[in-house]
Amino acid sequence: MLSKNRIAIIGGGPSGLFMYKRLIESGHNHLEIAIFEASNQLGAGMPYSYAGANAEHITNVSDIELPELVTSIKQWVQTVSKETLHTFSIDPGHFNEYKVLPRLLFGKYLTAQFELLKQKADKLGFVTTVHLCSQVSDIIDHPETKEVVVEVGGNETYFFDKVVVCTGHKWTMKHEGNISGYFDSPYPPAKLALKLNHPVAIRGSSLTAIDAIRTIARHNGAFVKGGDGKLTFQPDAESPDFKVVMHSRSGLLPAIRFHQEDPFLANELLLSKEELEANRVANDGFLSLDYLFEKNFKQQFIHRDPAFYELVKELSIEDFVEAVMNMREERDPFELFQAEYFQAERSIKRRESVYWKETLSALSFSLNYPAKYLSAEDMLRLQKVLMPLISIVIAFVPQSSCEELLALHAAGKLNIVAVGSDSVVEPQNLGGVTYQYTDEKNHPCTVYYKTFIDCIGQPHLPYEAFPFKSLLQQGLICPARIRFRSAQQGKAALEGGNKFVNVGIDGNYYLNVPGITINDYFQVIDLQGKPNERIYIMAVPYMGGYNPDYSGLDFCAEASGIIVNHMQQVETGKTVSGVAS
C-alpha cells in the first residue's frame, strides 16, 4: 500500500484497535506498525479499563450491535476461564448476542481481539511493535524528509512515515485536588469509594452521571433484590443523610436501551459524495441541515412506519424537537423513566425496535462526517436544538442501571432538578461548591454541596488543549471554524455577545467550534489550509467541532476505514476531493 511503510498508532484503545485491524486488512503485508499505549493494556482504553470502570459498570451495546472484529463476544465467552466468568456473573451456557457485558469484561474481550489481530498480522508478515506504558509526549513533523518523529516520555524518539492519533478520552483537571469534595470527572471511579453522609451534587444526567451514581451508591448502601425480583436500595447506617441530586439543563433522564432492528442503520444513511455535493451546489456551498433531517430521518418512515411519517412529515427540526421535549417535560422524570423502562423491556423481549429512536440515533451518526460543511447558522441549530434531544434519546441506558436509579429514587436517595443553561457552579475555598440556578418556577436558587462531581461527559476540548505542542507551534494544526452563510446573521451573533464568533481576514463571519480542523480523510489541516500528508487524527476530544457525535465503536470502525482507504488512494495516485463516504 505504501512506498514508505512505517506507521505509528498513538493510543492502543478501541480506536487504535480498529486502526490496526484496517491496516492488517489492507492486503499489503510490508507495513511496519508501531502501537504506543500509555497503560499496560491494549484494547480496553479508558472506558473499558479500571481508568473508566468498576465491576458495577455495564456496556450499553451488545454483541449483535458491534462492528466486526476477529471473533464475536459469544464465541469469545466460550474461551474465558470459569474464574473470570464467575467474577462477572456470566453463564456461558445462557449467554447470547443480545446481552450486554460488564465494561471491565468487555475490555478483556477487546484486549483478546488485539492479540488475535497481532497473531494474524504475524502470520501475514506484518512487523508489529507494541510499546506499553509509553506516554507519547510530542509529535514533530519533518516535511523536508517526509518523516514524523514520535517522542515518548520527553526523551525517546521514533521515526515514522505516517502517524494516526488515536488517544481517546481526555478529562482536564480544573479544581480537583485543590478544592476538597470537588471532582472534575468521575474517572477513575475508584476515587469515588467514599462514605458520604450528605447530599451529593451531580452535574449532568448522562451515562457519565449514571457511572458516578452506581459507584457512590455502593459505598453508602446496598442494592437488594426481593423475592418478587424488584430491586431496592438500603442505605448504610453510617450514611443516613446520603443523597444524590442530579442537575440537568432539561431536568430529564436519558432514554433507555431498547432492541435495535438494524444496528448498522447508521452506515446505510451515510450519503454519497455526489449527493452531498449536489446539495452544497444548491445551497451556496453549504450542506443543509434540513436536507439531512429530511433524508436521513423523516423519509426513513415512509415505508417502515407510515403512521409516524404522517405525524412528522410537515415538521421542521424545531417543531419536532419541541413536540418530543414537551411530551417528556409534561411528565415527572422518574415516572417517564419507569414507563420507558417497561417499553424498552417489551422491545427487547419481543425484539421489536422503537424505530423513531433508532433512526434518530442513526441520523446523529450520519451527521458526523458532513458536519464541517454546514453553515454556522445550521451548526448553531444543531448544537442548540437537535443535539440536546439526541443526547437524551441515544444514551441507551442499560436495564440494570435503570433498575438501580429507580431503586434509589424510591428510597428517597435520588432526585433530579432542572437548572437551565445559565447555572453556575462556584468552588468554595474551604471545600465543596455552591450551585446557583433558576428553578422551574423562575426562582433563583443557591445551594451548597460538600461533594460535587462533574458528569457532563467527554468535553469538547479547544484547539489550545491539543497535547502535541510541536504541531501547534509549527502551525501544522489550526482551530476549527465554520463560516456564516449570512454576514448579517454573523454580525448579529457577534454583536449579541457570542464569544465564539469572529471576523476572518477575508471579511467573512465565522463560528469557532471545538478542536482542530480536519478534512474528510481525518488529516490535520495547517494554518494555510493545507492537509498534512503524514498525520491523521481520530481522537474525538480534539475534533468534536467537526464530528459532533461521539458514537463509540461504530465511529472507530468507520473513521479507521476512511483513513486506510485514503492512504491507499494516496499511494496509487487516486485521491479525490469531497466527502469520504
C-alpha positions in Angstrom: 0.0 0.0 0.0 2.7 2.5 1.0 6.1 3.2 -0.6 7.2 4.3 2.9 5.7 1.8 5.3 6.4 2.8 8.9 3.1 3.6 10.6 2.6 4.7 14.2 -0.7 4.3 16.0 -0.7 6.7 19.0 -3.1 5.0 21.5 -3.9 1.3 21.8 -7.6 1.6 22.9 -10.6 0.9 20.8 -9.7 3.5 18.2 -6.2 2.0 17.9 -7.7 -1.5 17.7 -9.8 -0.7 14.7 -7.0 1.2 13.1 -4.7 -1.8 13.5 -7.4 -4.1 12.1 -7.9 -1.9 9.0 -4.2 -1.8 8.3 -4.0 -5.6 8.5 -6.9 -6.0 6.2 -5.4 -3.6 3.6 -3.9 -6.5 1.8 -0.3 -5.3 2.0 2.0 -7.0 4.4 5.1 -4.9 4.1 3.9 -2.4 6.7 5.8 -1.9 9.9 3.3 -0.9 12.6 4.2 0.6 16.0 1.5 1.0 18.7 2.1 3.3 21.6 -0.2 2.8 24.6 0.1 4.8 27.9 -1.4 2.0 30.0 -0.3 -1.6 30.3 -3.3 -3.0 28.4 -4.2 -2.9 24.7 -7.8 -2.7 23.5 -9.6 -1.5 26.6 -8.8 2.2 26.5 -10.3 4.4 29.2 -14.0 3.3 29.2 -13.3 -0.5 29.5 -10.4 -0.5 32.0 -10.1 0.5 35.6 -9.4 4.0 34.4 -13.1 4.3 33.5 -15.0 1.4 35.0 -15.6 -0.7 38.1 -17.3 -4.1 38.3 -20.7 -2.3 38.5 -20.4 -0.5 35.2 -22.1 -2.1 32.1 -21.8 -1.5 28.4 -24.8 -0.1 26.5 -24.2 -2.2 23.4 -24.5 -5.9 22.8 -22.6 -8.4 20.6 -25.1 -8.0 17.7 -24.5 -4.2 17.6 -20.7 -4.3 17.4 -18.7 -3.7 14.3 -16.9 -6.9 13.2 -13.7 -7.8 14.9 -11.9 -11.2 14.9 -14.4 -13.2 17.0 -17.8 -12.4 18.3 -18.3 -11.9 22.0 -20.5 -15.0 22.1 -17.6 -17.0 20.6 -15.0 -15.4 22.9 -17.0 -16.0 26.1 -16.7 -19.7 25.5 -12.9 -19.4 25.8 -12.8 -17.4 29.0 -11.8 -19.1 32.3 -14.5 -20.2 34.7 -13.0 -18.0 37.4 -13.2 -14.8 35.2 -16.8 -15.6 34.2 -17.7 -16.2 37.8 -16.2 -12.9 38.8 -18.5 -11.1 36.4 -21.6 -13.5 37.0 -21.6 -14.7 33.4 -23.0 -18.1 32.5 -21.7 -19.1 29.0 -24.5 -21.6 28.6 -27.1 -18.9 28.8 -25.2 -16.1 27.0 -26.4 -14.8 23.7 -25.5 -12.0 21.3 -28.2 -9.7 22.7 -26.8 -9.5 26.2 -24.6 -6.6 27.4 -21.3 -7.2 29.3 -19.7 -5.6 32.4 -17.4 -2.9 30.9 -14.3 -4.5 32.5 -15.1 -7.8 31.0 -15.7 -6.1 27.6 -12.3 -4.6 28.0 -10.8 -8.1 28.3 -12.6 -9.0 25.1 -11.1 -6.1 23.3 -7.6 -7.0 24.6 -8.1 -10.5 23.4 -9.1 -9.2 19.9 -5.9 -7.1 19.8 -3.9 -10.2 20.5 -5.8 -12.2 17.8 -5.2 -9.4 15.3 -1.5 -9.4 16.2 -1.3 -13.2 15.6 -3.0 -12.7 12.3 -0.6 -9.9 11.4 2.4 -12.0 12.3 1.3 -14.8 10.0 0.7 -12.4 7.2 4.2 -11.0 7.5 3.5 -7.6 9.2 6.0 -6.3 11.6 4.2 -5.0 14.8 6.0 -3.4 17.7 3.9 -2.7 20.8 5.1 0.0 23.3 3.1 -0.4 26.5 3.3 2.1 29.4 4.6 4.6 26.8 3.2 8.1 27.1 3.7 10.0 23.8 4.9 13.5 24.9 5.1 15.1 21.4 4.8 14.6 17.7 7.2 16.6 15.4 6.7 16.7 11.7 9.6 17.0 9.3 8.2 17.9 5.9 11.7 18.2 4.3 12.3 14.4 5.0 8.7 13.4 4.9 9.0 11.9 8.3 7.2 12.3 11.6 9.0 11.9 15.0 7.1 10.4 17.9 8.6 11.4 21.2 7.9 9.2 24.3 8.5 10.4 27.8 10.2 13.5 26.7 13.4 11.8 25.6 12.9 8.6 23.4 12.3 9.3 19.7 11.0 7.1 16.9 10.7 7.9 13.2 7.7 7.1 11.0 6.2 7.9 7.6 2.6 8.2 8.9 1.1 8.7 12.3 -2.5 8.1 13.3 -3.5 9.8 16.6 -6.0 7.5 18.5 -5.6 8.9 22.0 -9.2 8.6 23.1 -10.9 10.2 26.0 -9.4 13.1 28.0 -10.7 14.9 31.1 -8.9 18.1 32.1 -8.3 18.9 35.8 -9.5 22.3 36.9 -10.2 22.2 40.6 -9.9 18.5 41.6 -7.1 18.1 44.2 -7.2 21.8 45.1 -10.8 22.0 46.3 -11.8 19.2 48.7 -15.0 17.4 47.6 -14.7 18.7 44.0 -14.3 16.1 41.2 -13.7 17.2 37.6 -15.0 13.8 36.4 -16.0 10.5 38.0 -13.0 8.8 36.5 -11.2 6.7 37.5 -14.2 5.5 39.6 -12.0 4.1 42.4 -11.6 7.6 43.7 -15.4 7.7 44.5 -15.1 4.9 47.0 -16.3 7.4 49.7 -18.6 7.4 52.7 -20.8 10.5 52.0 -23.3 11.2 54.8 -24.6 14.3 53.0 -26.3 15.3 49.7 -24.0 14.9 46.6 -24.4 17.2 43.6 -24.0 15.6 40.2 -23.8 17.9 37.1 -25.4 16.2 34.1 -27.7 13.2 33.6 -25.8 11.3 31.0 -24.2 7.8 31.2 -21.3 9.5 32.9 -23.6 10.7 35.7 -25.0 7.2 36.0 -21.5 5.8 36.3 -20.8 8.0 39.3 -24.2 7.2 40.9 -23.7 3.5 40.6 -20.3 3.7 42.3 -21.1 6.1 45.2 -24.4 4.3 46.0 -22.4 1.1 46.6 -20.2 2.8 49.2 -23.2 4.2 51.0 -25.7 1.4 50.9 -26.6 -1.8 49.1 -29.0 -2.9 46.4 -31.1 -5.9 47.4 -33.3 -7.9 45.1 -36.5 -9.2 46.7 -38.4 -12.4 46.1 -40.6 -10.6 43.6 -37.5 -9.6 41.6 -37.8 -6.0 42.4 -34.6 -4.1 43.4 -34.5 -1.9 46.5 -31.8 0.3 47.9 -30.9 0.0 51.6 -28.7 2.9 52.9 -25.8 2.2 55.3 -26.4 3.1 59.0 -23.3 5.4 58.8 -24.8 7.2 55.8 -28.4 8.1 56.7 -28.2 11.5 55.1 -26.6 10.3 51.8 -28.5 11.5 48.8 -27.8 12.3 45.1 -29.1 15.3 43.4 -28.7 15.3 39.6 -28.6 18.8 37.9 -29.7 18.7 34.3 -30.3 21.5 31.9 -33.6 19.9 30.8 -34.4 18.2 34.1 -34.8 15.0 32.2 -33.3 11.5 32.5 -31.8 9.8 29.4 -33.7 7.2 27.4 -33.2 3.5 27.9 -31.6 0.8 25.8 -34.1 -1.0 23.5 -33.9 -3.6 20.8 -32.5 -2.3 17.6 -33.8 -3.9 14.4 -30.9 -2.7 12.3 -27.9 -2.0 14.4 -25.9 -0.7 11.4 -28.6 1.5 10.0 -26.3 4.5 10.5 -23.9 3.2 7.9 -26.7 2.9 5.4 -27.5 6.6 5.9 -24.1 7.9 5.0 -24.6 10.0 1.9 -22.6 9.6 -1.2 -20.1 12.3 -2.3 -22.4 13.0 -5.2 -25.5 13.6 -3.0 -23.6 15.9 -0.7 -22.0 17.9 -3.5 -25.4 18.3 -5.2 -26.9 19.7 -2.1 -24.0 22.0 -1.5 -24.2 23.4 -5.0 -27.8 24.2 -4.4 -27.0 26.0 -1.1 -24.1 28.3 -1.9 -21.5 25.7 -1.0 -23.1 24.8 2.4 -24.8 21.5 3.3 -28.3 22.0 4.5 -29.2 20.6 7.9 -32.9 20.5 6.9 -31.9 18.3 3.9 -30.1 15.8 6.2 -33.1 15.8 8.6 -35.5 15.2 5.8 -33.5 12.5 4.0 -31.9 10.7 7.0 -34.8 10.9 9.4 -38.2 11.8 8.1 -38.0 9.8 4.8 -36.9 6.7 6.7 -40.5 6.3 8.0 -42.3 6.4 4.6 -42.3 2.6 4.3 -41.1 1.5 7.8 -43.7 3.4 9.8 -46.2 5.3 7.6 -48.3 6.5 10.6 -45.2 8.1 12.2 -44.3 9.7 8.9 -47.7 11.3 8.7 -47.0 12.9 12.2 -43.6 14.3 11.3 -43.6 14.9 7.5 -44.5 18.6 7.9 -42.5 19.3 11.0 -39.3 21.4 11.0 -36.4 20.3 13.2 -37.5 22.9 15.7 -41.1 21.7 15.6 -40.1 18.1 16.0 -37.8 18.7 18.9 -40.3 20.9 20.7 -43.0 18.2 20.3 -40.9 15.5 21.7 -39.4 17.6 24.5 -42.9 18.8 25.5 -44.2 15.3 25.8 -41.2 14.4 28.0 -41.4 17.5 30.1 -45.1 17.1 30.8 -44.4 14.0 33.0 -42.4 13.5 36.2 -38.9 12.5 35.0 -38.8 9.3 37.1 -42.4 8.3 36.1 -41.3 8.7 32.5 -38.1 6.8 33.1 -40.1 3.9 34.6 -42.5 3.9 31.7 -39.7 3.9 29.2 -38.0 1.1 31.1 -41.1 -1.1 30.6 -41.3 -0.1 27.0 -37.7 -1.0 26.5 -38.2 -4.3 28.3 -41.0 -5.2 25.9 -38.9 -4.1 22.9 -36.0 -6.4 24.0 -38.2 -9.4 24.8 -40.2 -9.1 21.6 -37.1 -8.0 19.6 -39.1 -5.1 18.3 -37.5 -1.7 17.8 -38.6 1.7 18.9 -37.9 2.7 15.4 -38.0 6.5 15.7 -35.4 6.4 18.4 -33.2 4.0 16.4 -33.5 6.3 13.4 -32.6 9.4 15.4 -29.5 7.6 16.6 -28.6 6.8 13.0 -29.2 10.4 12.0 -26.8 11.6 14.7 -24.1 9.2 13.5 -24.6 10.3 9.8 -24.2 13.9 10.8 -20.5 13.4 11.8 -18.7 13.3 8.5 -20.5 16.2 6.7 -20.9 18.5 9.7 -17.9 20.6 8.6 -20.0 21.7 5.5 -22.9 23.1 7.5 -23.3 26.8 7.7 -22.6 28.4 11.1 -26.3 29.1 11.3 -27.1 25.4 10.9 -24.3 24.4 13.2 -25.8 26.6 15.9 -29.2 25.0 15.3 -27.6 21.5 15.5 -25.8 22.5 18.8 -28.8 24.2 20.5 -31.8 22.4 19.1 -31.2 18.9 17.8 -28.2 17.7 19.8 -29.8 18.2 23.2 -32.6 15.9 22.2 -30.3 13.4 20.6 -28.1 13.3 23.7 -31.1 12.2 25.7 -32.6 9.7 23.3 -29.5 7.9 22.2 -27.9 7.4 25.7 -29.2 3.8 25.6 -29.1 3.3 29.4 -28.7 -0.4 30.3 -31.6 -2.0 32.1 -29.6 -2.8 35.2 -28.6 0.9 35.5 -32.3 1.9 35.2 -33.3 -0.5 38.0 -30.7 1.0 40.3 -31.7 4.6 39.6 -35.4 3.7 40.2 -34.5 1.9 43.4 -32.5 4.9 44.6 -35.4 7.3 43.8 -37.9 5.0 45.5 -35.7 5.1 48.6 -35.7 8.9 48.6 -31.9 8.9 47.7 -32.0 10.3 44.2 -33.6 13.3 42.6 -33.2 15.5 39.6 -33.6 19.2 39.2 -33.7 21.4 36.0 -31.1 24.1 36.2 -31.2 25.6 32.7 -28.2 26.8 30.7 -27.3 29.7 32.9 -26.5 27.7 36.0 -23.1 28.4 37.8 -21.0 26.1 39.9 -18.8 28.1 42.3 -16.0 26.1 44.0 -15.5 27.1 47.7 -12.1 27.6 49.2 -13.0 25.6 52.3 -14.3 22.7 50.1 -17.4 21.9 48.1 -19.4 24.2 45.8 -22.4 26.4 45.7 -24.8 25.6 42.8 -26.6 28.7 41.5 -29.5 28.2 39.2 -33.0 29.4 38.4 -35.6 26.7 39.1 -38.7 25.8 37.0 -40.8 28.4 38.8 -38.2 31.1 37.8 -36.9 31.4 41.4 -33.2 32.0 41.9 -31.6 29.2 44.0 -28.2 28.9 45.7 -27.4 25.5 47.3 -24.2 24.4 49.0 -22.9 20.9 48.4 -20.0 19.4 50.3 -19.3 17.0 47.4 -19.7 17.8 43.7 -19.0 15.5 40.7 -18.9 17.0 37.2 -20.5 14.4 34.9 -21.2 16.2 31.7 -19.4 13.5 29.7 -16.4 13.9 27.4 -15.9 17.6 26.9 -15.1 19.1 23.5 -11.5 20.3 24.0 -10.3 23.5 22.4 -7.5 24.0 19.9 -5.2 25.2 22.7 -5.6 22.0 24.6 -4.1 19.9 21.8 -1.5 17.7 23.6 1.3 17.6 21.0 2.6 21.1 21.2 5.2 20.9 18.4 2.4 20.6 15.8 0.7 23.6 17.3 4.0 25.6 17.4 4.8 24.6 13.8 1.5 25.9 12.6 0.6 22.4 11.4 -2.8 22.4 13.1 -5.4 25.2 13.1 -8.6 25.9 15.1 -11.8 24.5 13.7 -14.3 27.1 12.4 -17.4 27.3 10.2 -18.5 30.2 8.1 -21.8 32.0 8.4 -23.9 31.9 5.2 -25.3 35.3 6.1 -22.9 38.1 7.0 -25.9 39.9 8.6 -26.6 36.9 10.9 -22.9 36.6 11.7 -22.7 40.2 12.6 -25.8 40.0 14.8 -24.3 36.9 16.6 -21.1 38.8 17.2 -22.8 42.0 18.4 -25.1 39.8 20.5 -22.2 38.7 22.6 -21.5 35.2 21.1 -17.8 34.9 22.1 -17.3 32.1 19.6 -18.0 34.4 16.6 -15.3 36.4 14.9 -14.4 38.1 11.6 -11.9 36.4 9.4 -9.2 38.1 7.4 -11.4 37.5 4.3 -14.1 39.7 5.9 -16.5 36.7 6.5 -18.0 35.9 9.8 -17.0 32.6 11.4 -18.2 30.4 14.3 -15.3 28.8 16.2 -16.2 25.2 17.1 -14.2 22.9 19.4 -11.0 21.3 18.4 -8.8 21.4 15.3 -9.6 21.5 11.6 -9.5 18.2 9.8 -10.6 17.2 6.3 -12.8 14.4 5.1 -10.0 11.9 5.5 -9.1 12.9 9.1 -5.9 14.6 8.1 -4.9 17.6 10.2 -5.0 20.9 8.3 -2.3 23.6 8.8 -2.8 27.3 9.2 -2.5 27.8 5.4 -5.4 25.3 4.8 -3.2 22.5 3.5 -3.7 18.9 4.7 -0.8 17.1 6.2 0.1 14.0 4.2 1.6 12.2 7.2 -0.6 12.9 10.2 -4.2 11.6 10.7 -6.3 12.0 13.8 -9.4 10.1 15.1 -9.1 11.3 18.8 -12.6 12.6 19.3 -11.9 15.2 22.1 -9.8 17.2 19.7 -12.1 17.2 16.6 -15.5 17.4 18.2 -16.4 20.6 16.3 -16.4 18.7 13.0 -17.6 15.4 14.5 -20.4 16.3 17.0 -21.5 12.7 17.8 -19.1 10.6 19.8 -20.5 7.3 18.5 -18.2 4.8 20.1 -17.0 1.7 18.3 -19.0 2.3 15.2 -17.2 5.6 14.9 -13.9 3.9 15.4 -14.7 1.4 12.7 -15.9 3.9 10.1 -13.2 6.5 10.7 -10.4 4.0 10.5 -11.7 2.6 7.3 -11.8 6.1 5.8 -8.2 6.7 6.8 -6.8 3.5 5.4 -8.7 3.9 2.2 -7.2 7.4 1.8 -3.7 6.0 2.5 -4.3 3.6 -0.4 -5.6 6.3 -2.7 -2.6 8.5 -2.0 -0.2 5.6 -2.8 -2.0 4.8 -6.0 -2.5 8.4 -7.0 -6.3 8.1 -6.9 -7.2 10.7 -4.2 -10.3 12.6 -4.9 -11.8 15.7 -3.4 -15.1 15.8 -1.5 -16.6 13.9 1.4 -15.4 10.3 2.1 -18.5 8.2 2.4 
